Amino acid sequence: MTFKPNRKFRREYDRIFRRDPAAANLFLLLAELADERGQVKTDERELAALLAVRFNDPHEYALGRFPQ
């Protein structure tokens, strides 16, 4: 199932991005990894590796950019 951010998610992402861009991209990654119930099964080490692979620069705006 492909993650499609709705308007509420985009507004929340934008709000978080203004304060802390890296936190907003972590929020986006968690939303992409979550299952139907919103649960993410991973640990901190794996999450850090996924963050490094998913984003070229963790501080850039990435909401419209999808992973390759």
N, C-alpha and C positions, 0 to 999 in steps of 0.2 A: 504494500500500500504506500503510495507516494504522499508525502507531507505537503499539504496546501495551506499556507497560513491565511487565516481569515482577517478581517479588518481589526478585530479586537487584538489578535496576536501581533499584527504589524504595529499597532499603536503602542502596545506594551514594549515591543522590541525597540521602537524609536525612543521611548521614554528612558529605557535602560541604557540605550546607546549614548544618549546625551550625557549621562553620568559616568558610565564606564563601558567603553566599547568592547573590551575583552569579556566582560560579564554578559553583555548582550549576545555575543557570539556563542558563549557557553549555553545560554538560554536557548538559542536557535538549535544548537547541536543536540541538546537534551530533548527538544521537541521533535527533532528528526529521528531520534533513536527510540522514542517512547512507543509502547505498544498501544492497543486500543483502549486499555484502561489507564494509560498515562504512566505506566511503570517502566523504569529503565534499569536493566540488570547489568551493571558494570562496576568496576572499582576505580579508584582515583588514578591509578597508573594507566589503565586502559583508556580512561577518559582523556587524560593528557595526551596520549599517543593519537587518539582519534582527532582531538582538537588540532594537533600539529599537522595531521594529514589533510583535514577538511579545509583549513584556512591557511592561505599563503601568509597573510598578516593578520593576527588575531585582533588588531585594532582597526581594521578596515570595515566599512559597511558591507555586509554580506547577505542581506535579506533577499535581494533579487538575483544573486549569483548562486547557481546550483553547482554541486560537486561534479567533477569531471568523471 
